[in-house]
């Protein structure tokens, strides 16, 4: 079955970076896109960016531009999201979520990972 | 950026009764070239990721019970649960994917 398995919880200090992985299985990785969405405690879902898993093209939310990098490793069917210059407000659950097509980011999210909790604290 | 606003923030409905959630976008999410509304609805239960219910405003995702239906066009959308079941207790989010995706603040549905 289609599955997205994310890496485990992280605790980081302010100013550090975090890299979250999302391993896909049950489908052809390169024919879909992958979104990254976060949810801070008590807050709404927030879109961070997207990658075309086929050609590696990316698109980022202006809010995170310059701090977020989304990459993929097609040989491992894995997408990655790295967020730098962490601050306490970045404490959140980070989700990867599949886009039903790879060609552009203007799609909904049909399969979600279980989420990775990132805590930023001194 | 497109701002999504849901109403109400929470509602309590009796089992078997209808639940209606509204979602309004700050600008139209209807793409004229393909006549599609770039609007999806999700259900999120505590400790779980969101689950896709409907997309293109009214297309139900495979496996989603037919008591869930989406409607609307342009800037005004509705998710209707025709006969509320106990397992429908959750927070529901609308999302636009017309222009750098954004979500509503969520609507919490409880049993009265």
Boltz contact constraints between the chains, C-beta under 6 A:
constraints:
  - contact:
      token1: [A, 44]
      token2: [B, 103]
      max_distance: 6.0
  - contact:
      token1: [A, 44]
      token2: [B, 105]
      max_distance: 6.0
  - contact:
      token1: [A, 44]
      token2: [B, 106]
      max_distance: 6.0
  - contact:
      token1: [A, 45]
      token2: [B, 93]
      max_distance: 6.0
  - contact:
      token1: [A, 45]
      token2: [B, 103]
      max_distance: 6.0
  - contact:
      token1: [A, 47]
      token2: [B, 101]
      max_distance: 6.0
  - contact:
      token1: [A, 61]
      token2: [B, 100]
      max_distance: 6.0
  - contact:
      token1: [A, 95]
      token2: [B, 49]
      max_distance: 6.0
  - contact:
      token1: [A, 106]
      token2: [B, 97]
      max_distance: 6.0
  - contact:
      token1: [A, 107]
      token2: [B, 97]
      max_distance: 6.0
  - contact:
      token1: [A, 108]
      token2: [B, 40]
      max_distance: 6.0
  - contact:
      token1: [A, 108]
      token2: [B, 55]
      max_distance: 6.0
  - contact:
      token1: [A, 108]
      token2: [B, 97]
      max_distance: 6.0
  - contact:
      token1: [A, 110]
      token2: [B, 52]
      max_distance: 6.0
  - contact:
      token1: [A, 112]
      token2: [B, 49]
      max_distance: 6.0
  - contact:
      token1: [A, 112]
      token2: [B, 50]
      max_distance: 6.0
  - contact:
      token1: [A, 114]
      token2: [B, 49]
      max_distance: 6.0
  - contact:
      token1: [A, 115]
      token2: [B, 49]
      max_distance: 6.0
